[in-house]
Amino acid sequence: MNLITGEPYWPHVQPETARYPKLERDTECEILIIGGGMSGALAAYRLIQEGFTPVLVDSRDIAGGSTAVNTGIVHVFNDKPLTSCIHTFGEENGVAFYNLCVEAVRILGEICRAEKLDTHFMQRDSLYLASDEKDVPMLLEEYRTLVKYGIQAEYLTPGRIANKFSFTKPGAILTPEGSAINPYAFVHGLIAASAAKGMKVYTGTEIVSRVDTKDGIVFTTRNRCRIRTRRAVYSTGHEAQEIRRNPNAKLLTTYALVTKPLQEITGWHKECMIWETARPYLYMRTTGDGRVIIGGEDERLMSEEERAKRLRVKKDVLLQKAKELFPHLDLQAEYAWAGIFGATHDGYPMIGTQPGFPNSQFSLGYGGNGIVYSVLGAEIIAARATGRPHPGEALFRFDRKRSGIN
């Protein structure tokens, strides 16, 4: 599956990264991690912390899939508001989900600091805008729900928005519970740190088959090497749908661009992350070198050829929407891409076991808060590997029910 069309930004600004060999001979390990993106890097790191020495393989280069086009927005807000989570899954479940997201943002920052990763990780406020007057009641209800359950939030009226930004909207929620990161640098840095602690990493190594045995699993690669392992972690992102189709999953086409550097960014309160109530929604953030990342305009899954045609149109649409908010900024696109984006119908990620895949865990962080979900996936996988319970295990399992946890 070709996940990316166009020219992503992060690989162009990343200094030289470590290179890893292709697997050329049979090998054995206790845990095999399939996928060297955000979910795989975090799972490997946490397993090493728990005393395991996994092997990691990827059919591409490290961070060569969806991570290369991840826009690096890390926040507590989810595509599914807390109020909706409570309506769908119940109060205890929905609040637990949001509290786990708060904890995941904290864990991500701790990892960056502990490993001294140069990822431009920084705390950022997050602004959730009412796209239209009709969205205000919903936004007010969400604000009250967030505050009720202890999540820091501030409601902004049109006048208060205008005092902080170069635009105004019918209403907004502002929260400090978020961060921004260079995901491409994070994944490369974290896998390098894990490799320094003994993890073997193989790129250009495509898994083509698996055979389950009484002792575990035997995987075979495209070049007929065998990997014998007791357990496996599938962190294959959107390509997991080629392995086993999940009815709860949906694949879409999404678009993003990065502007040329700006001399100064004004009229933008603390350069907070911005998104809106409209669906599909526009989202924006700034980078450490003075650029603006603009994304959104999600639509149906399409072929690579169709994506290329649509990208030319969508780039202009996204740029125009950003200019409507910040007309005084000289926004000019320098990088633009289209990619495959995974989401779920019920708004939660999918993490855990699946029928037909014994001794295996899947970490599929589908949704607009994928980095946070990848952290949660790593925490759940590490807990399960050591026999400990984790509160997210029941929430995110593949066979969950909408009417609460059974």
Secondary structure, DSSP 8 states (H G I E B T S, - for coil): ---EEE--SHHHH-----------S-EEEEEEEE--SHHHHHHHHHHHHTT---EEE-SSSTT-SGGGG---EEES--SS-HHHHHHHH-HHHHHHHHHHHHHHHHHHHHHHHHTT--S--EE--EEEE-SSGGGHHHHHHHHHHHHHTT---EEE-HHHHHHHBSS--S-EEEES-EEE--HHHHHHHHHHHHHHTT-EEE-S--EEEEEEETTEEEEEETTS-EEEEEEEEE--GGGHHHHS--TTEEEEEEEEEEE---S---SBGGG-EEEESSSS--EEEE-TTS-EEEEEEEEE---HHHHHHHHHHHHHHHHHHHHHH-TTS---EEEEEEEEEEEESSS--EEE--TT-TTEEEEE--STTHHHHHHHHHHHHHHHHTT---HHHHHS-TT-BTTB--
